[in-house]
Amino acid sequence: MQEWQKIGHRAAIAHQLECFAFIAKAQEEDERAARLFGAAEALRENINIPMMPTERPEYDREGSDLRANMDEAAFAKAWAEGRALTMDQAIAYALE
């Protein structure tokens, strides 16, 4: 991810944040996953680069599952925290 950061490829960074969110979810780190999904969503909105159609089904499935497994308030809080991260902060968080 840091290589994408060096060359400024923000769409690739958003995708990588989503991948890190999938990993966090698989490791049952739900709040972390929600933050990373929120950060990726905000970055995609900021650069106006939507997800590829082939990526959408997995993203929707994993996001819905995550939301269903979390308390709604906790999910909303973590998502908002992720959306508030700058790109650099989100990268640092993902790599922690």
Phi and psi in degrees as GROMACS dihedral restraints (atoms count N, CA, C in turn):
[ dihedral_restraints ]
;  ai    aj    ak    al  type     phi  dphi    fc
    3     4     5     6     1   -65.2    20    10
    4     5     6     7     1   -30.3    20    10
    6     7     8     9     1   -66.7    20    10
    7     8     9    10     1   -41.8    20    10
    9    10    11    12     1   -62.1    20    10
   10    11    12    13     1   -37.0    20    10
   12    13    14    15     1   -64.0    20    10
   13    14    15    16     1   -42.9    20    10
   15    16    17    18     1   -60.8    20    10
   16    17    18    19     1   -37.5    20    10
   18    19    20    21     1   -95.5    20    10
   19    20    21    22     1    -0.9    20    10
   21    22    23    24     1    76.9    20    10
   22    23    24    25     1    26.8    20    10
   24    25    26    27     1   -87.9    20    10
   25    26    27    28     1    82.5    20    10
   27    28    29    30     1   -67.9    20    10
   28    29    30    31     1   -31.1    20    10
   30    31    32    33     1   -64.5    20    10
   31    32    33    34     1   -40.8    20    10
   33    34    35    36     1   -66.1    20    10
   34    35    36    37     1   -36.3    20    10
   36    37    38    39     1   -64.4    20    10
   37    38    39    40     1   -43.6    20    10
   39    40    41    42     1   -59.3    20    10
   40    41    42    43     1   -43.6    20    10
   42    43    44    45     1   -62.0    20    10
   43    44    45    46     1   -43.5    20    10
   45    46    47    48     1   -64.5    20    10
   46    47    48    49     1   -38.3    20    10
   48    49    50    51     1   -60.4    20    10
   49    50    51    52     1   -39.8    20    10
   51    52    53    54     1   -64.2    20    10
   52    53    54    55     1   -40.8    20    10
   54    55    56    57     1   -63.0    20    10
   55    56    57    58     1   -42.2    20    10
   57    58    59    60     1   -64.0    20    10
   58    59    60    61     1   -35.1    20    10
   60    61    62    63     1   -64.8    20    10
   61    62    63    64     1   -42.0    20    10
   63    64    65    66     1   -60.0    20    10
   64    65    66    67     1   -42.0    20    10
   66    67    68    69     1   -65.0    20    10
   67    68    69    70     1   -45.7    20    10
   69    70    71    72     1   -59.5    20    10
   70    71    72    73     1   -41.8    20    10
   72    73    74    75     1   -63.1    20    10
   73    74    75    76     1   -44.0    20    10
   75    76    77    78     1   -62.0    20    10
   76    77    78    79     1   -29.4    20    10
   78    79    80    81     1   -90.1    20    10
   79    80    81    82     1    10.4    20    10
   81    82    83    84     1    60.9    20    10
   82    83    84    85     1    32.9    20    10
   84    85    86    87     1  -101.5    20    10
   85    86    87    88     1    71.1    20    10
   87    88    89    90     1   -62.7    20    10
   88    89    90    91     1   -43.7    20    10
   90    91    92    93     1   -63.6    20    10
   91    92    93    94     1   -40.3    20    10
   93    94    95    96     1   -62.5    20    10
   94    95    96    97     1   -44.5    20    10
   96    97    98    99     1   -60.1    20    10
   97    98    99   100     1   -44.1    20    10
   99   100   101   102     1   -63.7    20    10
  100   101   102   103     1   -40.2    20    10
  102   103   104   105     1   -62.1    20    10
  103   104   105   106     1   -44.2    20    10
  105   106   107   108     1   -67.4    20    10
  106   107   108   109     1   -40.4    20    10
  108   109   110   111     1   -61.9    20    10
  109   110   111   112     1   -42.4    20    10
  111   112   113   114     1   -62.3    20    10
  112   113   114   115     1   -42.6    20    10
  114   115   116   117     1   -63.9    20    10
  115   116   117   118     1   -42.1    20    10
  117   118   119   120     1   -64.9    20    10
  118   119   120   121     1   -42.9    20    10
  120   121   122   123     1   -61.3    20    10
  121   122   123   124     1   -45.8    20    10
  123   124   125   126     1   -63.1    20    10
  124   125   126   127     1   -40.6    20    10
  126   127   128   129     1   -64.3    20    10
  127   128   129   130     1   -45.0    20    10
  129   130   131   132     1   -60.2    20    10
  130   131   132   133     1   -41.4    20    10
  132   133   134   135     1   -64.6    20    10
  133   134   135   136     1   -41.7    20    10
  135   136   137   138     1   -62.8    20    10
  136   137   138   139     1   -38.3    20    10
  138   139   140   141     1   -98.1    20    10
  139   140   141   142     1    -2.5    20    10
  141   142   143   144     1    57.3    20    10
  142   143   144   145     1    46.9    20    10
  144   145   146   147     1  -122.3    20    10
  145   146   147   148     1   103.5    20    10
  147   148   149   150     1   -73.2    20    10
  148   149   150   151     1   163.9    20    10
  150   151   152   153     1   -67.2    20    10
  151   152   153   154     1   149.8    20    10
  153   154   155   156     1   -65.5    20    10
  154   155   156   157     1   143.3    20    10
  156   157   158   159     1   -55.2    20    10
  157   158   159   160     1   -32.2    20    10
  159   160   161   162     1   -72.1    20    10
  160   161   162   163     1   -20.9    20    10
  162   163   164   165     1   -84.5    20    10
  163   164   165   166     1   -26.8    20    10
  165   166   167   168     1   -57.8    20    10
  166   167   168   169     1   -45.3    20    10
  168   169   170   171     1   -59.2    20    10
  169   170   171   172     1   -45.1    20    10
  171   172   173   174     1   -65.0    20    10
  172   173   174   175     1   -44.0    20    10
  174   175   176   177     1   -59.3    20    10
  175   176   177   178     1   -47.9    20    10
  177   178   179   180     1   -62.8    20    10
  178   179   180   181     1   -43.0    20    10
  180   181   182   183     1   -63.1    20    10
  181   182   183   184     1   -48.7    20    10
  183   184   185   186     1   -67.8    20    10
  184   185   186   187     1   -39.8    20    10
  186   187   188   189     1   -64.9    20    10
  187   188   189   190     1   -41.8    20    10
  189   190   191   192     1   -64.8    20    10
  190   191   192   193     1   -42.6    20    10
  192   193   194   195     1   -63.3    20    10
  193   194   195   196     1   -43.5    20    10
  195   196   197   198     1   -60.5    20    10
  196   197   198   199     1   -48.6    20    10
  198   199   200   201     1   -59.8    20    10
  199   200   201   202     1   -41.1    20    10
  201   202   203   204     1   -66.8    20    10
  202   203   204   205     1   -28.2    20    10
  204   205   206   207     1   -91.3    20    10
  205   206   207   208     1    -3.4    20    10
  207   208   209   210     1  -115.4    20    10
  208   209   210   211     1   152.9    20    10
  210   211   212   213     1   -61.0    20    10
  211   212   213   214     1   135.6    20    10
  213   214   215   216     1   -57.4    20    10
  214   215   216   217     1   -41.5    20    10
  216   217   218   219     1   -66.3    20    10
  217   218   219   220     1   -41.9    20    10
  219   220   221   222     1   -65.1    20    10
  220   221   222   223     1   -41.1    20    10
  222   223   224   225     1   -61.8    20    10
  223   224   225   226     1   -49.6    20    10
  225   226   227   228     1   -61.7    20    10
  226   227   228   229     1   -40.1    20    10
  228   229   230   231     1   -64.7    20    10
  229   230   231   232     1   -48.1    20    10
  231   232   233   234     1   -64.9    20    10
  232   233   234   235     1   -41.4    20    10
  234   235   236   237     1   -60.9    20    10
  235   236   237   238     1   -46.2    20    10
  237   238   239   240     1   -63.5    20    10
  238   239   240   241     1   -39.6    20    10
  240   241   242   243     1   -61.5    20    10
  241   242   243   244     1   -41.2    20    10
  243   244   245   246     1   -65.3    20    10
  244   245   246   247     1   -42.3    20    10
  246   247   248   249     1   -63.5    20    10
  247   248   249   250     1   -27.3    20    10
  249   250   251   252     1   -80.7    20    10
  250   251   252   253     1   -13.3    20    10
  252   253   254   255     1   -71.0    20    10
  253   254   255   256     1   142.7    20    10
  255   256   257   258     1   -72.7    20    10
  256   257   258   259     1   166.9    20    10
  258   259   260   261     1   -58.5    20    10
  259   260   261   262     1   -45.0    20    10
  261   262   263   264     1   -63.3    20    10
  262   263   264   265     1   -40.2    20    10
  264   265   266   267     1   -64.9    20    10
  265   266   267   268     1   -41.4    20    10
  267   268   269   270     1   -63.4    20    10
  268   269   270   271     1   -41.3    20    10
  270   271   272   273     1   -62.5    20    10
  271   272   273   274     1   -47.1    20    10
  273   274   275   276     1   -59.9    20    10
  274   275   276   277     1   -43.1    20    10
  276   277   278   279     1   -62.6    20    10
  277   278   279   280     1   -44.9    20    10
  279   280   281   282     1   -61.3    20    10
  280   281   282   283     1   -35.2    20    10
  282   283   284   285     1   -87.8    20    10
  283   284   285   286     1    -3.5    20    10
